[in-house]
Amino acid sequence: MVNTQIRQLTSTEYYQMMESGIIREGERVELVLGQIFTMAAKGTRHTLSTRKLFKQLLALIGDRADVQSQDPITLPNNSEPEPDIVIARLRSDDYVNSHPSPADIILVIEVADSSIKFDRETKAPLYAAAGISEYWIINLIDDRLEIYRQPEGDIYTSIEIVTPPRSVSLPQFPEISLNISDFFPASKT
């Protein structure tokens, strides 16, 4: 019997693959725990939910934080995921020198339909282990918001399920309230 093992990539090797063209520009991949994952295709509800939430957050937060959509963040363990939405602290360099890291991140949001299992079973432990204090999954399958808080090791010890038409406040911005009904665009039948 042959003992095989997966070789983990470093973030540096991942970026070298991009620069050399091994990973093509615009290819929808992300580095998670040293492995390259193809990102799930986005359906129309996913795209609309992400776009509406991004626009709403930009308008509400203004210049008090950096709101990013589908851009990389740098985590320990050779991970460079590209969450649907990230709210990060403002930095004087505007993140020109590096992507946001856990110390910069206020909130990570994933919009999930076909990716729900990956977002719960792979990304939640990844974000918890990195010390990201709050992680949201906009669950388009069950039309509910899953709020993960209080990371300990690679788990979140507090999980709150919020359903429409309730509202939620943003971490570090308690004066900003979002109606979660806005996250779940209705399907046209």
matplotlib code that plots the C-alpha trace (Angstrom):
import matplotlib.pyplot as plt

x = [0.0, 1.3, 1.0, 0.1, -0.3, -1.6, 1.0, -0.2, 0.5, 1.7, 0.1, 3.4, 3.2, -0.5, 0.3, 3.2, 0.8, -1.4, 1.6, 2.9, -0.6, -1.1, -4.1, -5.8, -6.9, -10.6, -10.6, -12.9, -10.6, -9.6, -6.9, -8.2, -5.9, -3.2, -5.6, -7.1, -10.8, -13.0, -15.7, -19.3, -21.2, -23.4, -27.1, -29.2, -30.5, -26.9, -25.8, -28.7, -28.5, -24.7, -25.1, -28.0, -26.3, -23.0, -24.8, -26.7, -23.6, -21.6, -24.4, -24.9, -21.3, -19.9, -16.3, -16.3, -15.0, -13.9, -16.6, -15.3, -17.1, -15.6, -12.0, -9.3, -8.5, -5.3, -5.7, -3.3, -2.8, -2.2, -5.7, -6.8, -10.6, -12.7, -15.8, -18.9, -18.7, -16.1, -16.3, -12.8, -11.2, -9.9, -6.2, -4.0, -2.6, -6.1, -4.9, -2.5, 0.3, -1.8, -5.3, -7.2, -6.1, -8.0, -6.9, -8.5, -11.8, -15.0, -17.4, -17.3, -20.4, -21.0, -24.1, -24.9, -27.0, -25.1, -22.1, -23.9, -22.1, -18.7, -19.5, -20.6, -18.2, -15.0, -15.2, -16.8, -14.0, -11.4, -12.8, -13.2, -9.6, -8.4, -10.2, -12.7, -15.2, -18.4, -19.3, -22.7, -24.1, -27.0, -28.7, -30.7, -31.9, -33.8, -34.2, -32.5, -29.4, -27.0, -24.8, -21.7, -20.0, -17.5, -14.8, -12.9, -10.4, -11.9, -15.6, -18.0, -19.6, -22.6, -24.9, -28.0, -30.6, -32.5, -35.5, -37.3, -38.7, -36.4, -33.6, -30.0, -27.3, -23.8, -20.9, -19.1, -21.9, -24.9, -26.7, -26.9, -29.8, -30.4, -33.8, -32.9, -35.8, -33.7, -31.1, -33.6, -34.8, -38.0, -37.9, -40.1, -42.4]
y = [0.0, 3.4, 6.2, 9.3, 12.8, 16.0, 18.7, 22.0, 25.2, 28.3, 31.7, 32.7, 29.6, 30.3, 33.9, 32.6, 30.3, 33.3, 35.4, 32.6, 31.9, 28.5, 30.0, 32.2, 35.7, 35.7, 32.0, 31.5, 29.8, 30.4, 29.0, 27.3, 25.4, 25.2, 23.7, 25.3, 25.1, 26.0, 28.4, 27.3, 28.9, 31.8, 31.6, 34.7, 34.8, 34.6, 37.4, 39.6, 39.1, 39.8, 42.9, 44.3, 43.7, 45.2, 48.4, 48.7, 48.3, 50.8, 53.4, 52.7, 52.4, 55.1, 56.0, 54.4, 51.0, 49.3, 47.2, 44.6, 42.1, 38.9, 40.1, 38.0, 38.0, 36.6, 34.0, 31.7, 28.1, 29.2, 30.4, 33.2, 32.8, 35.3, 35.9, 37.4, 40.4, 41.6, 44.6, 45.6, 48.4, 51.4, 51.3, 54.2, 52.2, 51.3, 47.6, 48.3, 46.4, 43.3, 41.9, 42.3, 39.8, 38.7, 41.7, 44.0, 42.1, 43.2, 40.8, 38.1, 37.3, 34.3, 34.1, 30.4, 28.2, 25.4, 26.2, 25.9, 22.7, 24.2, 27.5, 25.7, 22.8, 24.2, 28.0, 28.4, 26.4, 28.3, 31.7, 30.6, 29.3, 32.7, 34.5, 36.3, 37.3, 37.3, 35.3, 35.4, 32.9, 34.2, 30.8, 31.2, 27.6, 28.1, 31.9, 32.6, 34.3, 32.2, 34.3, 32.7, 34.4, 33.7, 31.7, 29.2, 27.1, 26.1, 26.4, 29.2, 28.7, 30.9, 30.4, 32.5, 31.8, 34.9, 34.7, 37.5, 40.0, 40.6, 43.1, 42.7, 45.2, 45.1, 44.3, 47.5, 49.6, 48.9, 52.0, 50.3, 47.9, 45.7, 44.2, 40.7, 40.4, 42.4, 39.5, 37.1, 38.1, 36.3, 33.9, 34.7, 31.8]
z = [0.0, -1.0, 1.6, -0.3, 1.1, -0.3, -0.6, 0.7, -1.3, 0.4, -0.3, -2.1, -4.4, -5.1, -6.2, -8.3, -10.0, -10.9, -12.1, -14.3, -15.8, -14.3, -12.7, -15.4, -14.7, -13.8, -12.9, -9.9, -7.4, -3.8, -1.6, 1.5, 3.9, 1.2, -1.4, -4.5, -4.6, -7.6, -6.3, -6.9, -9.7, -8.7, -9.5, -10.1, -6.5, -5.1, -7.5, -6.7, -2.9, -2.9, -5.1, -3.0, 0.3, -1.0, -2.2, 1.0, 3.2, 1.2, 1.6, 5.4, 6.4, 4.2, 5.0, 8.5, 7.2, 4.1, 2.4, -0.1, -2.3, -3.5, -2.8, -1.1, 2.6, 4.1, 6.8, 8.6, 7.4, 3.8, 3.1, 0.8, 0.6, -1.3, 0.8, -0.8, 1.5, 4.0, 6.3, 7.3, 9.4, 7.5, 7.0, 5.9, 3.0, 1.7, 1.6, -1.3, 0.5, 1.6, 1.8, 5.0, 7.7, 10.8, 12.8, 10.1, 9.7, 11.4, 9.6, 6.9, 5.0, 2.6, 0.5, 0.1, -2.0, -3.6, -1.4, 2.0, 3.1, 2.2, 3.9, 7.1, 7.3, 5.8, 5.9, 9.4, 11.1, 8.9, 10.0, 13.6, 13.8, 12.3, 15.2, 13.0, 15.6, 13.5, 10.4, 8.6, 6.2, 4.1, 3.6, 0.3, 0.6, 3.8, 3.6, 6.9, 8.2, 10.3, 12.6, 14.0, 17.0, 19.7, 18.0, 20.2, 18.4, 15.1, 16.2, 16.9, 20.3, 19.5, 16.5, 16.0, 13.3, 12.2, 9.8, 7.9, 8.6, 11.6, 11.5, 12.7, 13.7, 12.3, 14.7, 15.7, 14.2, 16.5, 15.1, 11.6, 11.3, 8.3, 7.5, 6.5, 4.2, 1.8, 1.7, 0.2, -3.3, -4.3, -7.2, -10.1, -11.0]

ax = plt.figure().add_subplot(projection="3d")
ax.plot(x, y, z, "-o")
ax.set_aspect("equal")
plt.show()
